[in-house]
Amino acid sequence: MRLEYRTGKRGYTIWLERDLFGSFVLYRRWYGLHNRRGGMKRQVFEREQEALKEMRRIVRVRERHGYAPANSAASP
């Protein structure tokens, strides 16, 4: 599952993967659309429901900060 959000100047991508040990890894990447600023964060969850709950929380925060979906991926 991969979600991408953007404003006029910034982008934010969230995706969820399963690692070799069976844990769920939530990746976040933020970046400037017109500069080289940005970063990345990775969180590991034992249960998928916990990861999806965190993903929904992040989406709510991004939308409150003015980000809009950049693709037509399904929301968590």
N, CA, C and O atoms as a Maestro MAE file, in Angstrom:
{
 s_m_m2io_version
 :::
 2.0.0
}

f_m_ct {
 s_m_title
 :::
 protein
 m_atom[304] {
  # First column is atom index #
  i_m_mmod_type
  r_m_x_coord
  r_m_y_coord
  r_m_z_coord
  i_m_residue_number
  s_m_chain_name
  s_m_pdb_residue_name
  s_m_pdb_atom_name
  i_m_atomic_number
  :::
  1 25 0.841 -1.161 0.000 1 A "MET " " N  " 7
  2 3 0.000 0.000 0.000 1 A "MET " " CA " 6
  3 2 0.895 1.235 0.000 1 A "MET " " C  " 6
  4 15 1.804 1.353 0.821 1 A "MET " " O  " 8
  5 25 0.632 2.147 -0.921 2 A "ARG " " N  " 7
  6 3 1.441 3.355 -1.044 2 A "ARG " " CA " 6
  7 2 0.518 4.552 -1.259 2 A "ARG " " C  " 6
  8 15 -0.370 4.518 -2.110 2 A "ARG " " O  " 8
  9 25 0.740 5.612 -0.476 3 A "LEU " " N  " 7
  10 3 -0.040 6.836 -0.582 3 A "LEU " " CA " 6
  11 2 0.913 8.001 -0.785 3 A "LEU " " C  " 6
  12 15 1.988 8.052 -0.188 3 A "LEU " " O  " 8
  13 25 0.507 8.931 -1.632 4 A "GLU " " N  " 7
  14 3 1.339 10.111 -1.873 4 A "GLU " " CA " 6
  15 2 0.481 11.360 -1.738 4 A "GLU " " C  " 6
  16 15 -0.624 11.431 -2.275 4 A "GLU " " O  " 8
  17 25 1.008 12.346 -1.012 5 A "TYR " " N  " 7
  18 3 0.322 13.607 -0.772 5 A "TYR " " CA " 6
  19 2 1.240 14.755 -1.160 5 A "TYR " " C  " 6
  20 15 2.462 14.651 -1.050 5 A "TYR " " O  " 8
  21 25 0.637 15.860 -1.619 6 A "ARG " " N  " 7
  22 3 1.435 17.013 -2.023 6 A "ARG " " CA " 6
  23 2 0.729 18.306 -1.683 6 A "ARG " " C  " 6
  24 15 -0.497 18.375 -1.597 6 A "ARG " " O  " 8
  25 25 1.546 19.331 -1.491 7 A "THR " " N  " 7
  26 3 1.081 20.710 -1.465 7 A "THR " " CA " 6
  27 2 1.737 21.378 -2.670 7 A "THR " " C  " 6
  28 15 2.286 20.695 -3.535 7 A "THR " " O  " 8
  29 25 1.685 22.680 -2.730 8 A "GLY " " N  " 7
  30 3 2.325 23.375 -3.841 8 A "GLY " " CA " 6
  31 2 3.844 23.278 -3.826 8 A "GLY " " C  " 6
  32 15 4.485 23.389 -4.871 8 A "GLY " " O  " 8
  33 25 4.429 23.069 -2.635 9 A "LYS " " N  " 7
  34 3 5.882 23.074 -2.508 9 A "LYS " " CA " 6
  35 2 6.477 21.795 -1.926 9 A "LYS " " C  " 6
  36 15 7.682 21.569 -2.037 9 A "LYS " " O  " 8
  37 25 5.648 20.958 -1.309 10 A "ARG " " N  " 7
  38 3 6.172 19.782 -0.610 10 A "ARG " " CA " 6
  39 2 5.440 18.508 -1.004 10 A "ARG " " C  " 6
  40 15 4.301 18.540 -1.470 10 A "ARG " " O  " 8
  41 25 6.121 17.392 -0.806 11 A "GLY " " N  " 7
  42 3 5.527 16.093 -1.056 11 A "GLY " " CA " 6
  43 2 5.740 15.177 0.142 11 A "GLY " " C  " 6
  44 15 6.677 15.365 0.917 11 A "GLY " " O  " 8
  45 25 4.864 14.185 0.290 12 A "TYR " " N  " 7
  46 3 4.923 13.257 1.414 12 A "TYR " " CA " 6
  47 2 4.437 11.904 0.921 12 A "TYR " " C  " 6
  48 15 3.330 11.804 0.393 12 A "TYR " " O  " 8
  49 25 5.232 10.877 1.080 13 A "THR " " N  " 7
  50 3 4.861 9.541 0.631 13 A "THR " " CA " 6
  51 2 4.879 8.591 1.824 13 A "THR " " C  " 6
  52 15 5.786 8.638 2.655 13 A "THR " " O  " 8
  53 25 3.874 7.737 1.900 14 A "ILE " " N  " 7
  54 3 3.761 6.740 2.970 14 A "ILE " " CA " 6
  55 2 3.559 5.384 2.306 14 A "ILE " " C  " 6
  56 15 2.752 5.261 1.385 14 A "ILE " " O  " 8
  57 25 4.278 4.373 2.760 15 A "TRP " " N  " 7
  58 3 4.019 3.043 2.246 15 A "TRP " " CA " 6
  59 2 4.277 2.005 3.326 15 A "TRP " " C  " 6
  60 15 5.069 2.215 4.245 15 A "TRP " " O  " 8
  61 25 3.589 0.884 3.190 16 A "LEU " " N  " 7
  62 3 3.630 -0.191 4.172 16 A "LEU " " CA " 6
  63 2 4.118 -1.459 3.487 16 A "LEU " " C  " 6
  64 15 3.614 -1.843 2.432 16 A "LEU " " O  " 8
  65 25 5.108 -2.104 4.103 17 A "GLU " " N  " 7
  66 3 5.655 -3.352 3.569 17 A "GLU " " CA " 6
  67 2 5.812 -4.352 4.699 17 A "GLU " " C  " 6
  68 15 5.817 -3.989 5.876 17 A "GLU " " O  " 8
  69 25 5.936 -5.583 4.333 18 A "ARG " " N  " 7
  70 3 6.216 -6.643 5.300 18 A "ARG " " CA " 6
  71 2 7.666 -7.064 5.120 18 A "ARG " " C  " 6
  72 15 8.117 -7.280 3.995 18 A "ARG " " O  " 8
  73 25 8.407 -7.182 6.235 19 A "ASP " " N  " 7
  74 3 9.814 -7.554 6.123 19 A "ASP " " CA " 6
  75 2 9.993 -9.071 6.198 19 A "ASP " " C  " 6
  76 15 9.016 -9.809 6.323 19 A "ASP " " O  " 8
  77 25 11.222 -9.525 6.121 20 A "LEU " " N  " 7
  78 3 11.518 -10.965 6.115 20 A "LEU " " CA " 6
  79 2 11.178 -11.658 7.423 20 A "LEU " " C  " 6
  80 15 11.040 -12.881 7.457 20 A "LEU " " O  " 8
  81 25 11.043 -10.897 8.496 21 A "PHE " " N  " 7
  82 3 10.741 -11.472 9.804 21 A "PHE " " CA " 6
  83 2 9.254 -11.466 10.120 21 A "PHE " " C  " 6
  84 15 8.849 -11.886 11.204 21 A "PHE " " O  " 8
  85 25 8.441 -10.998 9.189 22 A "GLY " " N  " 7
  86 3 6.996 -10.991 9.366 22 A "GLY " " CA " 6
  87 2 6.455 -9.720 9.991 22 A "GLY " " C  " 6
  88 15 5.245 -9.603 10.186 22 A "GLY " " O  " 8
  89 25 7.309 -8.772 10.307 23 A "SER " " N  " 7
  90 3 6.854 -7.499 10.871 23 A "SER " " CA " 6
  91 2 6.387 -6.577 9.744 23 A "SER " " C  " 6
  92 15 6.736 -6.762 8.578 23 A "SER " " O  " 8
  93 25 5.598 -5.590 10.123 24 A "PHE " " N  " 7
  94 3 5.110 -4.600 9.170 24 A "PHE " " CA " 6
  95 2 5.929 -3.330 9.339 24 A "PHE " " C  " 6
  96 15 6.074 -2.816 10.448 24 A "PHE " " O  " 8
  97 25 6.457 -2.832 8.238 25 A "VAL " " N  " 7
  98 3 7.318 -1.651 8.274 25 A "VAL " " CA " 6
  99 2 6.607 -0.515 7.553 25 A "VAL " " C  " 6
  100 15 6.245 -0.622 6.381 25 A "VAL " " O  " 8
  101 25 6.419 0.578 8.288 26 A "LEU " " N  " 7
  102 3 5.778 1.769 7.749 26 A "LEU " " CA " 6
  103 2 6.873 2.784 7.422 26 A "LEU " " C  " 6
  104 15 7.603 3.229 8.308 26 A "LEU " " O  " 8
  105 25 6.978 3.140 6.153 27 A "TYR " " N  " 7
  106 3 7.975 4.098 5.690 27 A "TYR " " CA " 6
  107 2 7.292 5.431 5.425 27 A "TYR " " C  " 6
  108 15 6.178 5.477 4.904 27 A "TYR " " O  " 8
  109 25 7.971 6.516 5.790 28 A "ARG " " N  " 7
  110 3 7.506 7.864 5.486 28 A "ARG " " CA " 6
  111 2 8.656 8.604 4.826 28 A "ARG " " C  " 6
  112 15 9.801 8.523 5.270 28 A "ARG " " O  " 8
  113 25 8.342 9.315 3.775 29 A "ARG " " N  " 7
  114 3 9.364 10.113 3.085 29 A "ARG " " CA " 6
  115 2 8.766 11.472 2.782 29 A "ARG " " C  " 6
  116 15 7.679 11.562 2.213 29 A "ARG " " O  " 8
  117 25 9.463 12.521 3.156 30 A "TRP " " N  " 7
  118 3 9.012 13.874 2.867 30 A "TRP " " CA " 6
  119 2 10.083 14.577 2.063 30 A "TRP " " C  " 6
  120 15 11.273 14.297 2.211 30 A "TRP " " O  " 8
  121 25 9.653 15.494 1.209 31 A "TYR " " N  " 7
  122 3 10.599 16.127 0.297 31 A "TYR " " CA " 6
  123 2 10.038 17.439 -0.221 31 A "TYR " " C  " 6
  124 15 8.826 17.654 -0.229 31 A "TYR " " O  " 8
  125 25 10.928 18.304 -0.649 32 A "GLY " " N  " 7
  126 3 10.553 19.550 -1.299 32 A "GLY " " CA " 6
  127 2 10.433 19.313 -2.798 32 A "GLY " " C  " 6
  128 15 11.234 18.583 -3.381 32 A "GLY " " O  " 8
  129 25 9.444 19.924 -3.413 33 A "LEU " " N  " 7
  130 3 9.262 19.750 -4.852 33 A "LEU " " CA " 6
  131 2 10.233 20.606 -5.659 33 A "LEU " " C  " 6
  132 15 10.521 20.307 -6.818 33 A "LEU " " O  " 8
  133 25 10.738 21.679 -5.034 34 A "HIS " " N  " 7
  134 3 11.616 22.592 -5.749 34 A "HIS " " CA " 6
  135 2 12.988 22.734 -5.098 34 A "HIS " " C  " 6
  136 15 13.754 23.627 -5.461 34 A "HIS " " O  " 8
  137 25 13.300 21.878 -4.157 35 A "ASN " " N  " 7
  138 3 14.610 21.919 -3.504 35 A "ASN " " CA " 6
  139 2 15.019 20.492 -3.104 35 A "ASN " " C  " 6
  140 15 14.278 19.542 -3.355 35 A "ASN " " O  " 8
  141 25 16.162 20.348 -2.502 36 A "ARG " " N  " 7
  142 3 16.675 19.024 -2.154 36 A "ARG " " CA " 6
  143 2 16.417 18.650 -0.695 36 A "ARG " " C  " 6
  144 15 16.973 17.666 -0.206 36 A "ARG " " O  " 8
  145 25 15.598 19.406 -0.005 37 A "ARG " " N  " 7
  146 3 15.322 19.115 1.393 37 A "ARG " " CA " 6
  147 2 14.379 17.937 1.512 37 A "ARG " " C  " 6
  148 15 13.521 17.722 0.655 37 A "ARG " " O  " 8
  149 25 14.544 17.173 2.583 38 A "GLY " " N  " 7
  150 3 13.657 16.051 2.815 38 A "GLY " " CA " 6
  151 2 14.247 15.088 3.820 38 A "GLY " " C  " 6
  152 15 15.320 15.323 4.376 38 A "GLY " " O  " 8
  153 25 13.544 14.018 4.040 39 A "GLY " " N  " 7
  154 3 14.001 13.021 4.979 39 A "GLY " " CA " 6
  155 2 13.145 11.772 4.891 39 A "GLY " " C  " 6
  156 15 12.235 11.671 4.069 39 A "GLY " " O  " 8
  157 25 13.463 10.821 5.761 40 A "MET " " N  " 7
  158 3 12.747 9.556 5.753 40 A "MET " " CA " 6
  159 2 12.711 8.988 7.167 40 A "MET " " C  " 6
  160 15 13.635 9.192 7.954 40 A "MET " " O  " 8
  161 25 11.641 8.279 7.476 41 A "LYS " " N  " 7
  162 3 11.492 7.635 8.774 41 A "LYS " " CA " 6
  163 2 10.908 6.248 8.548 41 A "LYS " " C  " 6
  164 15 10.113 6.036 7.631 41 A "LYS " " O  " 8
  165 25 11.311 5.310 9.393 42 A "ARG " " N  " 7
  166 3 10.817 3.938 9.291 42 A "ARG " " CA " 6
  167 2 10.344 3.503 10.674 42 A "ARG " " C  " 6
  168 15 11.053 3.691 11.663 42 A "ARG " " O  " 8
  169 25 9.137 2.918 10.745 43 A "GLN " " N  " 7
  170 3 8.601 2.396 11.988 43 A "GLN " " CA " 6
  171 2 8.255 0.930 11.784 43 A "GLN " " C  " 6
  172 15 7.714 0.553 10.744 43 A "GLN " " O  " 8
  173 25 8.566 0.104 12.773 44 A "VAL " " N  " 7
  174 3 8.297 -1.327 12.694 44 A "VAL " " CA " 6
  175 2 7.148 -1.665 13.645 44 A "VAL " " C  " 6
  176 15 7.145 -1.244 14.802 44 A "VAL " " O  " 8
  177 25 6.177 -2.426 13.148 45 A "PHE " " N  " 7
  178 3 5.013 -2.862 13.922 45 A "PHE " " CA " 6
  179 2 4.906 -4.377 13.855 45 A "PHE " " C  " 6
  180 15 5.183 -4.981 12.819 45 A "PHE " " O  " 8
  181 25 4.511 -4.974 14.939 46 A "GLU " " N  " 7
  182 3 4.306 -6.424 14.961 46 A "GLU " " CA " 6
  183 2 2.978 -6.809 14.325 46 A "GLU " " C  " 6
  184 15 2.868 -7.867 13.705 46 A "GLU " " O  " 8
  185 25 1.960 -5.945 14.476 47 A "ARG " " N  " 7
  186 3 0.629 -6.250 13.942 47 A "ARG " " CA " 6
  187 2 0.240 -5.264 12.855 47 A "ARG " " C  " 6
  188 15 0.522 -4.069 12.938 47 A "ARG " " O  " 8
  189 25 -0.410 -5.794 11.844 48 A "GLU " " N  " 7
  190 3 -0.823 -4.964 10.718 48 A "GLU " " CA " 6
  191 2 -1.814 -3.891 11.151 48 A "GLU " " C  " 6
  192 15 -1.759 -2.766 10.653 48 A "GLU " " O  " 8
  193 25 -2.717 -4.217 12.066 49 A "GLN " " N  " 7
  194 3 -3.715 -3.245 12.516 49 A "GLN " " CA " 6
  195 2 -3.074 -2.028 13.160 49 A "GLN " " C  " 6
  196 15 -3.552 -0.909 12.972 49 A "GLN " " O  " 8
  197 25 -2.006 -2.223 13.914 50 A "GLU " " N  " 7
  198 3 -1.299 -1.102 14.525 50 A "GLU " " CA " 6
  199 2 -0.679 -0.211 13.453 50 A "GLU " " C  " 6
  200 15 -0.729 1.015 13.551 50 A "GLU " " O  " 8
  201 25 -0.102 -0.827 12.442 51 A "ALA " " N  " 7
  202 3 0.519 -0.066 11.348 51 A "ALA " " CA " 6
  203 2 -0.533 0.719 10.578 51 A "ALA " " C  " 6
  204 15 -0.307 1.879 10.236 51 A "ALA " " O  " 8
  205 25 -1.678 0.105 10.300 52 A "LEU " " N  " 7
  206 3 -2.747 0.799 9.574 52 A "LEU " " CA " 6
  207 2 -3.328 1.940 10.395 52 A "LEU " " C  " 6
  208 15 -3.682 2.984 9.848 52 A "LEU " " O  " 8
  209 25 -3.428 1.747 11.698 53 A "LYS " " N  " 7
  210 3 -3.921 2.812 12.578 53 A "LYS " " CA " 6
  211 2 -2.980 4.018 12.526 53 A "LYS " " C  " 6
  212 15 -3.438 5.157 12.448 53 A "LYS " " O  " 8
  213 25 -1.671 3.773 12.570 54 A "GLU " " N  " 7
  214 3 -0.696 4.848 12.488 54 A "GLU " " CA " 6
  215 2 -0.751 5.512 11.116 54 A "GLU " " C  " 6
  216 15 -0.612 6.731 11.014 54 A "GLU " " O  " 8
  217 25 -0.949 4.741 10.086 55 A "MET " " N  " 7
  218 3 -1.040 5.274 8.733 55 A "MET " " CA " 6
  219 2 -2.249 6.207 8.609 55 A "MET " " C  " 6
  220 15 -2.147 7.274 8.003 55 A "MET " " O  " 8
  221 25 -3.383 5.815 9.174 56 A "ARG " " N  " 7
  222 3 -4.574 6.665 9.151 56 A "ARG " " CA " 6
  223 2 -4.334 7.965 9.918 56 A "ARG " " C  " 6
  224 15 -4.786 9.028 9.494 56 A "ARG " " O  " 8
  225 25 -3.629 7.882 11.036 57 A "ARG " " N  " 7
  226 3 -3.320 9.067 11.831 57 A "ARG " " CA " 6
  227 2 -2.454 10.043 11.020 57 A "ARG " " C  " 6
  228 15 -2.698 11.250 11.012 57 A "ARG " " O  " 8
  229 25 -1.446 9.496 10.344 58 A "ILE " " N  " 7
  230 3 -0.552 10.327 9.529 58 A "ILE " " CA " 6
  231 2 -1.328 11.009 8.408 58 A "ILE " " C  " 6
  232 15 -1.100 12.186 8.131 58 A "ILE " " O  " 8
  233 25 -2.234 10.295 7.765 59 A "VAL " " N  " 7
  234 3 -3.032 10.853 6.670 59 A "VAL " " CA " 6
  235 2 -3.882 12.014 7.190 59 A "VAL " " C  " 6
  236 15 -3.980 13.052 6.534 59 A "VAL " " O  " 8
  237 25 -4.501 11.844 8.370 60 A "ARG " " N  " 7
  238 3 -5.305 12.931 8.945 60 A "ARG " " CA " 6
  239 2 -4.451 14.173 9.193 60 A "ARG " " C  " 6
  240 15 -4.878 15.291 8.901 60 A "ARG " " O  " 8
  241 25 -3.252 13.981 9.729 61 A "VAL " " N  " 7
  242 3 -2.354 15.109 10.003 61 A "VAL " " CA " 6
  243 2 -1.944 15.794 8.697 61 A "VAL " " C  " 6
  244 15 -1.971 17.022 8.605 61 A "VAL " " O  " 8
  245 25 -1.567 15.010 7.695 62 A "ARG " " N  " 7
  246 3 -1.167 15.594 6.405 62 A "ARG " " CA " 6
  247 2 -2.314 16.419 5.827 62 A "ARG " " C  " 6
  248 15 -2.089 17.532 5.351 62 A "ARG " " O  " 8
  249 25 -3.534 15.898 5.860 63 A "GLU " " N  " 7
  250 3 -4.676 16.619 5.299 63 A "GLU " " CA " 6
  251 2 -4.958 17.901 6.074 63 A "GLU " " C  " 6
  252 15 -5.334 18.910 5.478 63 A "GLU " " O  " 8
  253 25 -4.782 17.878 7.393 64 A "ARG " " N  " 7
  254 3 -4.951 19.092 8.197 64 A "ARG " " CA " 6
  255 2 -3.913 20.143 7.850 64 A "ARG " " C  " 6
  256 15 -4.169 21.340 7.974 64 A "ARG " " O  " 8
  257 25 -2.732 19.695 7.413 65 A "HIS " " N  " 7
  258 3 -1.649 20.614 7.053 65 A "HIS " " CA " 6
  259 2 -1.705 21.051 5.593 65 A "HIS " " C  " 6
  260 15 -0.762 21.664 5.092 65 A "HIS " " O  " 8
  261 25 -2.800 20.741 4.911 66 A "GLY " " N  " 7
  262 3 -2.985 21.242 3.557 66 A "GLY " " CA " 6
  263 2 -2.525 20.331 2.449 66 A "GLY " " C  " 6
  264 15 -2.529 20.747 1.291 66 A "GLY " " O  " 8
  265 25 -2.129 19.115 2.741 67 A "TYR " " N  " 7
  266 3 -1.701 18.180 1.705 67 A "TYR " " CA " 6
  267 2 -2.941 17.563 1.049 67 A "TYR " " C  " 6
  268 15 -3.962 17.349 1.703 67 A "TYR " " O  " 8
  269 25 -2.834 17.286 -0.234 68 A "ALA " " N  " 7
  270 3 -3.905 16.649 -0.986 68 A "ALA " " CA " 6
  271 2 -3.340 15.388 -1.644 68 A "ALA " " C  " 6
  272 15 -2.156 15.352 -1.981 68 A "ALA " " O  " 8
  273 25 -4.165 14.355 -1.831 69 A "PRO " " N  " 7
  274 3 -3.674 13.138 -2.489 69 A "PRO " " CA " 6
  275 2 -3.128 13.440 -3.877 69 A "PRO " " C  " 6
  276 15 -3.750 14.159 -4.659 69 A "PRO " " O  " 8
  277 25 -1.948 12.879 -4.174 70 A "ALA " " N  " 7
  278 3 -1.311 13.096 -5.466 70 A "ALA " " CA " 6
  279 2 -1.611 11.953 -6.431 70 A "ALA " " C  " 6
  280 15 -1.348 12.061 -7.629 70 A "ALA " " O  " 8
  281 25 -2.154 10.872 -5.913 71 A "ASN " " N  " 7
  282 3 -2.494 9.718 -6.768 71 A "ASN " " CA " 6
  283 2 -3.862 9.208 -6.364 71 A "ASN " " C  " 6
  284 15 -4.457 9.702 -5.406 71 A "ASN " " O  " 8
  285 25 -4.355 8.238 -7.078 72 A "SER " " N  " 7
  286 3 -5.692 7.714 -6.815 72 A "SER " " CA " 6
  287 2 -5.657 6.424 -6.013 72 A "SER " " C  " 6
  288 15 -6.561 5.598 -6.139 72 A "SER " " O  " 8
  289 25 -4.627 6.231 -5.186 73 A "ALA " " N  " 7
  290 3 -4.532 5.013 -4.368 73 A "ALA " " CA " 6
  291 2 -5.610 5.027 -3.299 73 A "ALA " " C  " 6
  292 15 -6.061 6.083 -2.855 73 A "ALA " " O  " 8
  293 25 -6.005 3.842 -2.901 74 A "ALA " " N  " 7
  294 3 -7.043 3.718 -1.867 74 A "ALA " " CA " 6
  295 2 -6.514 4.175 -0.523 74 A "ALA " " C  " 6
  296 15 -5.349 3.953 -0.195 74 A "ALA " " O  " 8
  297 25 -7.366 4.809 0.246 75 A "SER " " N  " 7
  298 3 -6.946 5.263 1.574 75 A "SER " " CA " 6
  299 2 -6.980 4.097 2.556 75 A "SER " " C  " 6
  300 15 -7.718 3.136 2.342 75 A "SER " " O  " 8
  301 25 -6.187 4.166 3.638 76 A "PRO " " N  " 7
  302 3 -6.131 3.060 4.598 76 A "PRO " " CA " 6
  303 2 -7.377 2.941 5.417 76 A "PRO " " C  " 6
  304 15 -7.475 2.055 6.267 76 A "PRO " " O  " 8
  :::
 }
 m_bond[303] {
  # First column is bond index #
  i_m_from
  i_m_to
  i_m_order
  :::
  1 1 2 1
  2 2 3 1
  3 3 4 2
  4 3 5 1
  5 5 6 1
  6 6 7 1
  7 7 8 2
  8 7 9 1
  9 9 10 1
  10 10 11 1
  11 11 12 2
  12 11 13 1
  13 13 14 1
  14 14 15 1
  15 15 16 2
  16 15 17 1
  17 17 18 1
  18 18 19 1
  19 19 20 2
  20 19 21 1
  21 21 22 1
  22 22 23 1
  23 23 24 2
  24 23 25 1
  25 25 26 1
  26 26 27 1
  27 27 28 2
  28 27 29 1
  29 29 30 1
  30 30 31 1
  31 31 32 2
  32 31 33 1
  33 33 34 1
  34 34 35 1
  35 35 36 2
  36 35 37 1
  37 37 38 1
  38 38 39 1
  39 39 40 2
  40 39 41 1
  41 41 42 1
  42 42 43 1
  43 43 44 2
  44 43 45 1
  45 45 46 1
  46 46 47 1
  47 47 48 2
  48 47 49 1
  49 49 50 1
  50 50 51 1
  51 51 52 2
  52 51 53 1
  53 53 54 1
  54 54 55 1
  55 55 56 2
  56 55 57 1
  57 57 58 1
  58 58 59 1
  59 59 60 2
  60 59 61 1
  61 61 62 1
  62 62 63 1
  63 63 64 2
  64 63 65 1
  65 65 66 1
  66 66 67 1
  67 67 68 2
  68 67 69 1
  69 69 70 1
  70 70 71 1
  71 71 72 2
  72 71 73 1
  73 73 74 1
  74 74 75 1
  75 75 76 2
  76 75 77 1
  77 77 78 1
  78 78 79 1
  79 79 80 2
  80 79 81 1
  81 81 82 1
  82 82 83 1
  83 83 84 2
  84 83 85 1
  85 85 86 1
  86 86 87 1
  87 87 88 2
  88 87 89 1
  89 89 90 1
  90 90 91 1
  91 91 92 2
  92 91 93 1
  93 93 94 1
  94 94 95 1
  95 95 96 2
  96 95 97 1
  97 97 98 1
  98 98 99 1
  99 99 100 2
  100 99 101 1
  101 101 102 1
  102 102 103 1
  103 103 104 2
  104 103 105 1
  105 105 106 1
  106 106 107 1
  107 107 108 2
  108 107 109 1
  109 109 110 1
  110 110 111 1
  111 111 112 2
  112 111 113 1
  113 113 114 1
  114 114 115 1
  115 115 116 2
  116 115 117 1
  117 117 118 1
  118 118 119 1
  119 119 120 2
  120 119 121 1
  121 121 122 1
  122 122 123 1
  123 123 124 2
  124 123 125 1
  125 125 126 1
  126 126 127 1
  127 127 128 2
  128 127 129 1
  129 129 130 1
  130 130 131 1
  131 131 132 2
  132 131 133 1
  133 133 134 1
  134 134 135 1
  135 135 136 2
  136 135 137 1
  137 137 138 1
  138 138 139 1
  139 139 140 2
  140 139 141 1
  141 141 142 1
  142 142 143 1
  143 143 144 2
  144 143 145 1
  145 145 146 1
  146 146 147 1
  147 147 148 2
  148 147 149 1
  149 149 150 1
  150 150 151 1
  151 151 152 2
  152 151 153 1
  153 153 154 1
  154 154 155 1
  155 155 156 2
  156 155 157 1
  157 157 158 1
  158 158 159 1
  159 159 160 2
  160 159 161 1
  161 161 162 1
  162 162 163 1
  163 163 164 2
  164 163 165 1
  165 165 166 1
  166 166 167 1
  167 167 168 2
  168 167 169 1
  169 169 170 1
  170 170 171 1
  171 171 172 2
  172 171 173 1
  173 173 174 1
  174 174 175 1
  175 175 176 2
  176 175 177 1
  177 177 178 1
  178 178 179 1
  179 179 180 2
  180 179 181 1
  181 181 182 1
  182 182 183 1
  183 183 184 2
  184 183 185 1
  185 185 186 1
  186 186 187 1
  187 187 188 2
  188 187 189 1
  189 189 190 1
  190 190 191 1
  191 191 192 2
  192 191 193 1
  193 193 194 1
  194 194 195 1
  195 195 196 2
  196 195 197 1
  197 197 198 1
  198 198 199 1
  199 199 200 2
  200 199 201 1
  201 201 202 1
  202 202 203 1
  203 203 204 2
  204 203 205 1
  205 205 206 1
  206 206 207 1
  207 207 208 2
  208 207 209 1
  209 209 210 1
  210 210 211 1
  211 211 212 2
  212 211 213 1
  213 213 214 1
  214 214 215 1
  215 215 216 2
  216 215 217 1
  217 217 218 1
  218 218 219 1
  219 219 220 2
  220 219 221 1
  221 221 222 1
  222 222 223 1
  223 223 224 2
  224 223 225 1
  225 225 226 1
  226 226 227 1
  227 227 228 2
  228 227 229 1
  229 229 230 1
  230 230 231 1
  231 231 232 2
  232 231 233 1
  233 233 234 1
  234 234 235 1
  235 235 236 2
  236 235 237 1
  237 237 238 1
  238 238 239 1
  239 239 240 2
  240 239 241 1
  241 241 242 1
  242 242 243 1
  243 243 244 2
  244 243 245 1
  245 245 246 1
  246 246 247 1
  247 247 248 2
  248 247 249 1
  249 249 250 1
  250 250 251 1
  251 251 252 2
  252 251 253 1
  253 253 254 1
  254 254 255 1
  255 255 256 2
  256 255 257 1
  257 257 258 1
  258 258 259 1
  259 259 260 2
  260 259 261 1
  261 261 262 1
  262 262 263 1
  263 263 264 2
  264 263 265 1
  265 265 266 1
  266 266 267 1
  267 267 268 2
  268 267 269 1
  269 269 270 1
  270 270 271 1
  271 271 272 2
  272 271 273 1
  273 273 274 1
  274 274 275 1
  275 275 276 2
  276 275 277 1
  277 277 278 1
  278 278 279 1
  279 279 280 2
  280 279 281 1
  281 281 282 1
  282 282 283 1
  283 283 284 2
  284 283 285 1
  285 285 286 1
  286 286 287 1
  287 287 288 2
  288 287 289 1
  289 289 290 1
  290 290 291 1
  291 291 292 2
  292 291 293 1
  293 293 294 1
  294 294 295 1
  295 295 296 2
  296 295 297 1
  297 297 298 1
  298 298 299 1
  299 299 300 2
  300 299 301 1
  301 301 302 1
  302 302 303 1
  303 303 304 2
  :::
 }
}
